Amino acid sequence: LNMDIMQRREEMLTNMCDERARMLQDQFNVSMNHVHALAILVSTFHHGKHPSAIDQKIFGEYTESTAFERPLTSGVAYALKVLHSDRMHFEKQHGWTIKKMETENEALVQDCIPGNLDPAPVQDEYAPVIFAQETVSHIVSIDMMSGKEDRDNILRARASGKGVLTSPFKLLKSNHLGVVLTFAVYNTNLPLDATPEQRIEATVGYLGACYDVPSLVDKLLHQLASKQTIVVNVYDTTDASAPITMYGTDVTDTGLLHVSSLDFGDPLRKHEMHCRFKQRP
Ligand code: WA2
């Protein structure tokens, strides 16, 4: 009888964990498809039309009114590929200088004086944000290549043509860990078998979405009435020897544990959901 109860308990944990993992993965996948569609929208109506049919106002309104299509995302933005040789022309045309992304310490010092970021130092190329959803309007004019995680994502997105994810890091103006999803925008219809070099050459910009993981996963899990029953953790396990907590607090409990795998569509990154019962039997 005891064995039977133990087995039921284990099954229950497995089902609850798998259900939550599947829900998170599905919602992530839905958002990812819509972010991809936004990249195509920018390609068609900004780069494909002369003059462009998109400006900050239109991008802001469109992305705000379609935000419900991108569950789990806290904002989307579009950064342009700008070579150093075009920097002066670009800055004159937009009426602002390309800014450097500030580090966490700089942010602390400068917090009381908003909008005084330093100009980006000279680089071969830049990725200044030109359009942003209202929720991330603070990144407009910042060179996304001046942040390590964003830069790695941009380089990988444009060489692969796929949606790519960063590891979890502290997003600008947020107190939580988050991840950024990036799709490159190209100026031509590239063949499916285009080489990375052809892709880099054809790149005109980068459409990105940020995910404030703790608050968004929290919202998702609250929809299922089980917060009292189980404890959920989400990890980035890309480096198996050093998992990064993306959601939940550290647990030392050694009771029954179930691990559900998560697939967020970027083969370079690995994620897992860990579930435990709150109470011992
Ligand atoms: N978006 C919002 N907050 C951030 C951030 C970001 N990146 N990076 C750090 N904090 C425009 O991949 C291109 C968005 C980057 C896209």
Boltz pocket constraint, residues with backbone or C-beta under 6 A from the ligand:
constraints:
  - pocket:
      binder: B
      contacts: [[A, 75], [A, 77], [A, 78], [A, 79], [A, 129], [A, 136], [A, 139], [A, 144], [A, 147], [A, 150], [A, 153], [A, 154], [A, 170], [A, 171], [A, 172], [A, 180], [A, 181], [A, 182], [A, 183], [A, 206], [A, 207], [A, 208], [A, 209], [A, 210]]
      max_distance: 6.0
